[in-house]
């Protein structure tokens, strides 16, 4: 389209105008922002999952320790 602006009827063919360098830079910036947001969301999800796993292991260890106590030790 840039080389032959009058060769075809670009509007009739529903071909959009070419992007300017500014528009391309804006698109790249948006894409990078999306990727960064996605990566941060994944990291937060993974961190939450690890925290839940850690809490579950602590809870299991406490249950196991309680079950190993004798009946006399279990009484208040």
C-alpha positions as CSV (number, residue, x, y, z in Angstrom):
1,X,0.0,0.0,0.0
2,X,2.9,2.3,0.8
3,X,4.6,1.6,-2.5
4,X,1.5,1.7,-4.8
5,X,-1.1,4.0,-3.1
6,X,-3.2,4.5,-6.2
7,X,-2.9,1.1,-7.8
8,X,-5.8,-0.4,-5.9
9,X,-8.9,0.8,-4.2
10,X,-7.8,-0.1,-0.6
11,X,-10.9,1.3,1.0
12,X,-13.2,-0.8,-1.1
13,X,-11.1,-3.9,-0.3
14,X,-11.4,-3.0,3.4
15,X,-7.6,-2.9,3.8
16,X,-6.7,-0.6,6.7
17,X,-4.0,2.1,6.4
18,X,-0.5,1.1,7.3
19,X,0.6,1.6,10.9
20,X,2.9,4.5,11.7
21,X,6.1,3.9,13.7
22,X,4.3,5.5,16.6
23,X,1.4,3.1,16.4
24,X,3.7,0.1,16.1
25,X,5.7,1.2,19.2
26,X,2.4,1.6,21.0
27,X,1.3,-1.9,20.0
28,X,4.6,-3.3,21.2
29,X,4.3,-1.5,24.5
30,X,0.8,-2.8,25.0
31,X,2.0,-6.4,24.2
32,X,4.9,-6.1,26.7
33,X,2.5,-4.8,29.4
34,X,0.2,-7.7,28.8
35,X,3.0,-10.2,29.0
36,X,4.3,-8.6,32.2
37,X,0.9,-8.6,33.8
38,X,0.4,-12.3,32.8
39,X,3.9,-13.2,34.2
40,X,3.1,-11.3,37.5
41,X,-0.2,-13.1,37.8
42,X,1.5,-16.4,37.3
43,X,4.1,-15.6,39.9
44,X,1.4,-14.6,42.4
45,X,-0.6,-17.7,41.7
46,X,2.5,-19.9,42.2
47,X,3.5,-18.1,45.4
48,X,0.0,-18.6,46.8
49,X,0.1,-22.3,45.8
50,X,3.5,-22.7,47.6
51,X,2.1,-20.9,50.7
52,X,-0.9,-23.1,50.8
53,X,1.3,-26.2,50.4
54,X,3.5,-25.1,53.2
55,X,0.5,-24.4,55.5
56,X,-0.9,-27.9,54.7
57,X,2.4,-29.6,55.5
58,X,2.5,-27.7,58.9
59,X,-1.0,-28.7,59.7
60,X,-0.3,-32.4,58.8
61,X,2.8,-32.3,61.0
62,X,0.8,-30.9,63.9
63,X,-1.9,-33.6,63.5
64,X,0.7,-36.3,63.3
65,X,2.4,-35.0,66.4
66,X,-0.9,-34.9,68.3
67,X,-1.8,-38.4,67.2
68,X,1.6,-39.7,68.5
69,X,0.9,-38.3,72.0
70,X,-0.2,-40.7,74.6
71,X,-3.8,-40.4,76.0
72,X,-2.4,-38.9,79.3
73,X,-0.5,-36.2,77.3
74,X,-3.6,-35.3,75.3
75,X,-5.7,-34.5,78.4
76,X,-5.6,-30.8,79.4
